[in-house]
Amino acid sequence: MGDIINPVAGNSFIELAEARNTRIFVDKTDFIAQTNALLNTDGKLLAVTRPRRFGKTVTADMLLAYYSKAYNGQKIFSELKISGNDSFAEHLNKYDVIYIDMNSIRDDYIAYTEDEDLHIKGITTIVDYLQYSVIEELKENETYEKLFSKSRKVGKKNLSSALKVISDYTKKKFILIMDEWDLIYRDYCNDTVLQESFIDFLRGLFKGKKGQSNFALAYLTGILPIKKYNSQSALNTFDEYNMLAPGDFACYFGFTEDEVAEIVNSPKCRISSQELKKWYEGYKIRGIDIYNPNSVSKAVSRNECISYWSGTSSNEEVVRLVNMNFDGIKEDILNLIAGGKYKFDCSNFENDMITIKSRDDIFCLLVCLGYLGCEDGGGNYRLAYVPNQEIRTALTAIVKTQSWYNSMPVIERSLELFTAIQALDSDKVAGIISSIHNSPNVSLLGYNREEALVFCVIAGLMWCTERDYECFRELQSGKGSADLVYFPKNNISLPILLIEFKYDSSAVAAINQIKEKEYFSRYREGDYPNDVLLIGINYDSKTKEHKCLIEKLS
């Protein structure tokens, strides 16, 4: 047992499972039943990729604890979901597992390059060092060492041949788990020679039936899907599941609605399901609503819903992508933050951080990084959107640091709209809302739906109100629910905005409804010195005109 062959130190899944009475633990061990069904079949090569903080390493460590001979799986899993599956005992701790943590390999390689006393002839790249490290650990097995010494096929950096020698002799197969498989493409993103060397290493490892016969299962996890060359996957023998195409594994990409409901019902949770949903849900994968698992766990542990989405490297990547400004993507990002959606084609994305040729590629990469969610748009098309308040907060903070932010038309339009509302300039407000309503991303929401009209106002006001206002939809007040309410957080000089929408009616009717239903009553009964503005907005589906009426409540 070492750092690579059947490692046992620092298993994050076991640490979490053992502390499940005091920490947030969601039992997803039924995923093991899925991988058991694929053992020694044509589907045994899996690449399951998802963003940072979405449980990649915990899942990899779970598979390690289940399959590796070095663990006592009966003790670990006896009270978990997988123990009730028919395949549980059949494969429990029956394999030698090659567990490659690419982060650890990188750190060890850096130390190797910095100490000349460690240098070995022929080991000049991280790919060489990776193969050498695995082979050296295999040699710690006396039987394997003797086999290697007799074979001319096994060199210092030919892992495929080493595994073939062992497999031919023992008639047993390995399980390979590689965590952060795409590290080479992220940390060495400009070194195309190294990238090709790495993908050649993986190709050689799983080349044809002979290479694949060494493995009962191979499981790769990371952020990026497998690199494409000439529109073909570099490892087309692997079945891929990712944020753009999760397949049947969607429910394992994060916490589901039911799992979060169970967390909320536990005594340790003091946060409402509505707050958790608002902040951390929104990744709609194959029709399943997925929550960011890391952020939910932190929010419940700290009793605070804030943005836990931090990380300088990933934020810098967003800045780089947005500043490419393909097809005006700066404005697209601002509209997405405000609640818009954009259609994009994912068929030509080459699955790396550098080969970015279009706006579509940027959206694909932002989805893989977790900064955008996506829905099925038919065929190779997806609909991009900002999934939740956590990501909206993170993206807003990023764009506000950019030199171009204040000069963007979207920002100028927001100030113009808010100023017009304060001035009770109904015609100006109607004109601005009409221009937003006619924009391409609104058509994705359904032009003649109330959802689209509500979006127009929220999108228009967001950049002037996100710091000073709380925005509420369908807020219970008086004798009903106001369509949209903007309430100042701390500033008594700012007005409260009560907004009612109508279709094929009139702005007057909208204002009258606010008055008849007394939506303003809660702001008159309490101690609210703020002015209250009543805003009625109507859209005429025949004339395609917007009308607005604004009154100050006396």
Protein Blocks (a to p, Z undefined) as FASTA:
>chain_A
ZZknopaehpaklmmmmmmmmmccddfklmmmmmmmmgopaklpccddddehilmmmmmm
mmmmmmpmkbcfklmmmmgmklmpmklmmmgopaccddddfklmmmmmmmmmmmmklpcg
hiabfklmmmmmmmmmmmmpmklmmmmmmpmkbcfklmklmmmmmmmmnopacddddehk
llmmmmmmmlmklmmmmmmmmmmmmgcjklmmmpgbdcdddfbdcddeehiafblmbccd
dfklnmjmlmmnbccfklmmmmmmpmkbccdfklmmmmmgoiagehiacddfklmmmmmm
nopacdfbgcfklmmmmmmmmmnopghlmmmmmmmmnopacdddfklpgoiaklccbfkl
mmmmmmmnopaccddebhjbccdddfblklmmmmmmmmmmpmklmmpmklmmmmmmmmmm
mnopaklmmmmmmmmmmpmklmmnopkbmklmmmmmmmmmmmmmmmmpccdehiaehjbc
cfbacddfklmkbccddddddehiafklmmmmmmmnommmmmmmmccfbdcddddddddf
klopacddddddZZ
